[in-house]
Amino acid sequence: TAAANLQLATVSPSKQQQRQSQLQRPRRAPSYEQRCKAASGFAKLSPAQRKSSGAKKLFVPRSTADFDDGGAFPEIHVAQYPKNMGNPHLNKRRNGAGGGNAIGNGKDKKNSMTQSLGSSTSTTQAIVNVEIDSSGNKDFTSLIKGGTNSDKKVYASHSDLKGYTPSSTELAAPSHSEEKDAAAKTQAAIDSLLASKVALSKPSGSALEAAATSMNQEDKTQFISYTPNPNAPGYNAAAAPKRMIQMVPAQLDPMMPPKHKHEKAPPGPADDFTPVLHAPPEKLSKEERESWNIPACISNWK
């Protein structure tokens, strides 16, 4: 066991070794001292020397790898987007990468969508399982039957537009148990709507606390007896050797608005789109256009 522990200790690196390896990792961005020295040296050059090819350019972060998994550089006065946070050009670059090689083959388009390590843009791809319908073809309706449409009946194929003759089992009246279940679900839905409406009309929060201050005043009233300090100014032992204080909770106005600020919660995600099934557009005839013509409501009588 001692040999095994020794071998495990030699194989697994310690936290200090991991920290040293992270510190020894080459960084793309120069240190703060190096950037300051480079800026001071660059400021001493003349405009002609700055434009020359031999002049060393200052460090400017252009990609996500230039930030070394950190934040922006405040002393560099250029637009910086570490980890693409708040990058307004991200969507434009994605659209340009997706549509730039539309004329070429599929391999070029695929290569245009992939980005190299350290690029300022990154794309994500969602993978959906392929489903097969009853005829053996790929069923692409699974893309729209998820999310908020998972518990809904989505009509997405042309066969849903065709009429058919229902069977006798489909036209059969529901049984007594099915009627009771449907009535119970409807009643539960109506009760939840009514409960939410009634809860909004009732006071809550600070209004209840303010109204509770005016209830049971006798039980909350306290009488405190104490002996005054003889060294206090105006002390008279013959007049008031002991004193009594009546403590009553301060009554608050129940109609007083709350002192805290109400903040609206952000809205949830919108419902997923569903296809709109309609017949292909047809060209209207002259008679149909005239039948749909609505004359202007201006009298031409003179």
N, C-alpha and C positions, 0 to 999 in steps of 0.2 A: 504493500500500500504506500510505503514511503517513496518507492521508486516511481509509482504511478502519480503521486502528488507532485513529485519533482518534475516529472515529464509534463504534467498539465500546467505547472507554473511556468515552465520554460516555453511552452507553446502559446498559451493565452497571454497576450500583451496586457500590461497594466494600464491604468488610466493615465499615468504620467507619460508612458511611452506613446499612447494614442495622442495625448496633447502635444507632445514634442513632434510627432509626425505631422500633425495639423499645422504646427507653426513652421515646420520646414517645407511645407508644400509651397511650390512657386506661386507667387501672386502676380496677376496681370497688372494691377494698379500699383504705381509707385507709392511709397510711404509719404506721410505728411511733410516730413523734413525734405525729402527729395523734391516734392512738388513745390515747396516754398523756395528752395534753392534754384530750381529751374525757372520759376516765375521771376525771381530777382535778377537772374542772369539774362533772361529774355527781355526784361524791361530796360536794360542798359544798352541793348542793341539799337541801331538806327533803323528807320523804316526800310531802307534798302537792304540792310543785312538781314532783317527779318524775312524778307521776301526771297532771299537767296536760297538755293537748293541745299546748301551746306548747313544752314541754320537748323538746330534741333527744335522740333515742334513741341509745344506743350501737350501734356496729357489731357485728352478730352474723352470722357466715357461715351461710347457709341452703342454698345451692346450690353446685354445682361451679364455676360461674363466679365466685363470690365469692373463691375461693382464687387466682385469677389464675395457674393452672397451677403452683401451688406447694403447700407443705405446710400443716399446721394452724397455728393461732395459739396458742402455749402460754399466753399471758397471758389468753386468753378462756376462762373455765371453763364451757364447754358441750360437749356431744357433737359432734364434728366428724368428717366422713368425706370427706376430699379424694379426688377421683376415685372415690368410692363404695367405698373400701377398707374392708372390715369393716363395711359398712352392714347391720345386721340387718333394716331395714325395706324393703330393696330388693325382696325377693320378694313381700312383702305389697302393695307399691305396684304391682308388675307384675300380680299377680293381680287387684287391684282395678281396674286400668286395662283388663285384658282382659275382666273380667266385669261391669263397671259398666254398659255400654250393650248388654247382651246382648238386651234387648227391642227396642232401636231398630234402625235399618237398618244395612246393612253399612258405609255411609260414616261414620256416627258411631262405629262400632266401630273403624274404621281410624284415624280421627282421635284416638281415645282412646289408641291404642297409640303414636302418634308423640308425641315430646316436643320442646319448643322448646329453643332454644339457651340453655345455662346451667341447664337443669333438673337436679335432683338424681338423677333416674333416667334410665336409657337402656336401650333394648331393641335386640336384634340379631335379624335374620331370616336364616335359611338358605334359599337358593334351590336347588331341585333341578330338573334337567331333566325335562321331561314326556316320558314314554315311552308308546308306543302298542302294544297287543297285536295279535295276528293278526286279531281281529275289528274293529279300528279304534277301540276304546274306550281310554280312559286307563288305563294300568297303574300302579296305586298301590303295587304290591309292590316297586318300585325303592327306596322309602324304607327298607325293612328288609333289602334285599339288599346293602347297603354295609357298611363298617366291618368288624367281626369276622365278619360273615356273607358276606363277599365270596367266600370259598373254600368255602362250604357250600351244600348243596342245601336251600333254604327252601321249604316247602309253605305257601302263603299264600292259596290260592284254593279255592273249593268244589269245583272240578273235580278237585282232588287227592284228595278223599275217595271219588270214584266209582271203582268197579272197572272194569277193562277187560281184554280178551283180548290178551295180548302177541303180537307177531309172531314168526315163526320166527327172524328175525335176532337178536331180543332174547333168545330162549331158546337160541341156539346156544352151544356150549361155547367157552371162550376158546382162542385159538391158543397154540402153544408159546412164542412170543415174549412174548405178554401174560402168560402164567404166570410167565415168568422175570422180567419187569419188576415184577409184583406181589410176587414172592418177594424181589426185591432191595430194594424199598421197605420191606417188612415187616422184613427183616433189618437195614436201616439204622435203622429206628425202634427196634428192640429194642437194637441196639448203643449208640445214643445214651442210652437209659434206663439201661443197665448201666454205661456210662462215667460218667454223673453219679452213680450210687450208689457206684461204686468210688472216685471222686474225693473224695467226702465222707468215706470211711473212712480215707483217707491223710492223714498229717500235712502241714501246710503252714504257711507264714509263719514265725513266730518259732520254732516247734518244729524246723524244718529248720536254721535258723541255730544254734540251741542244740546240736543234735546234731552239727553240723559242727565244733564246737570241740573235740570229743573224738577227732577223726579226724586221723591223721598228726601226732601230737604230736612225733615226732623231726624231721620236716621243718620244723615251725614253731618249734622251739626255737632260740634264738639265744644266743651267748656274746659278751659285750661286755667288752672290756678297756679300762681307763681308769687314768689317773694321778691319785691324790688331790691335793687342794689342800694345799700345805704350810702355809698360814695357817689351815687348819681346826683346831679344837680336837681334841686327841687324836692328832695326826699323828705317826707314828713311821716314819721313813725306813728304818730297819734292819729293822723287822718286816714292813712291807708297802709296798715302793716302788711296786708296781702291784697293781691289784685286778681281779677277774674277776666279772662278773654273768651269771647264767643267766636269760634271759627266756623264760617259758613262758606261752602264752595261757591265760587263766582259763577253766576248764571250767564250763559252765552246765548246769543240769538240763534235759534235753529235755522232761520232764513238767511243767515250770513253766508256769503259765498265762500267756497273753500280757498285756503291760502296757497295751496299747491297748484302747479300748472298742469293742465290736462294736455297730454301729448297723444296724438292719434297714432295708432299702430300702423306700420306700413301694410299696404294691401298684399294679399297672398298672390300666388301665381295665377295667371289667367288660364281659362279653360283651353284645352288643346283643340286644334282646328279639326273640323269634320268636312268631308267633301260634299259639295252641293251637286246633287245629281239632277241633270236637266237634259232635255233633248237638244240635239245640235241646232244651231241657229239656222233659220230659213229666211229666204228673201221674201219680203212682203210684196204682194201684188198691188196694182194701182187701186183696185176697189177696196182692199183692206186699209191702205193708207188713207183713202178718203173717208172711210167709215170711222177711223180713229182721229180724224182731224177735228180739233176743237176750235171754233171761230173765236176771234177776239171779242171781248165784252165792250165793244165800242160801237155805237150806233152810226151807221153810214147814211142815215136818212137826212135829207136836206130839205 
